[in-house]
Amino acid sequence: MANAPAASAKANAVRQALEHPLTATDFPTLGKKYEGKVRDNYTSTDGKRTIVVTDRISAFDRVLGTLPLKGQILNHIAAFWFEKTKTVAPNHVISIPDPQVLVAEECTPLPVEMIVRAYLTGSTSTSIWVHYQKGARTFCGHPLPEGMTKHQKLPEPILTPSTKAAHGDHDVSASRDEILALTGMPAKDFDEAADYAMKLFAFGQRLCEKQGLILVDTKYEFGKTKDGRIVVIDEIHTPDSSRFWFSATYGDRLARKEDPESFDKEYVRRYLVGQGFKGDGPIPEIPDDVRVEATLRYIQAIETITGAPFEPNLEDPLPRIRRNLRVT
């Protein structure tokens, strides 16, 4: 943070937001509801989708609880990236009527998540590092060099697509041919989305580099509009869908075999791993201090990326959203 008073003010705002977490929504007048891990989606009959970004946090393919202001933070940074990248890849955004709401063009999601990785890292069973550590030298069809160490940069960014798991199931990383066989999706759709994903990642890397950050890996989702166009949906380069490291300390930490300095949801994941939780069984309670620190890292992330301060709205989110969307 820039200075002690500013840091204190941010921490106080985050603690105040603990009082009003947006855990769930119920707006039947907006249309048919689909509840994702983080977002509540409402589909109307006029071809629009209203996406409410809750404060839920997910990892290990499970919802772990809430973080204060998380929905605002994610919506804010997604809106930033959607605007910045609209000439790189078309997206579904129509408007942003509330700090936690995005109105989008209704699309049919492609049955694949396009994950791009530039470093040998991760801690979950699906991560490239865990596979490498177990002796695998091919990941999603990509050969990996011998002798690499954890957190090391890959020779070049690679696309490691995965299936989109249903609630309670785990995503499956696979090669292009395996994804086509598993999903039955047209090869043309896969290749167009894959091309967009690699271009978006390159753009994101360049912008983050200017801000002293490393875009380590990320996830993109795509959908098809009613007129057959493939567009980016969901979010882009948020701390939920992406991993960021500080470039200034990366080299020294790598040399000392330490984890890179980061400010993404790995902070919460590492806390839970420290409690012995790795995705299965009861979820340990996340203390308020951990939740506040995680949110402060999210705020630091988006302020570093955008180069502008984040101004949270501390109103109770449910009545504010009802007012802004004019729903009951």
Order of alpha helices (4+ residues) and beta strands (2+ residues): alpha-beta-beta-beta-beta-beta-alpha-beta-beta-beta-alpha-beta-beta-beta-beta-alpha-alpha-beta-beta-beta-alpha-alpha-alpha-alpha
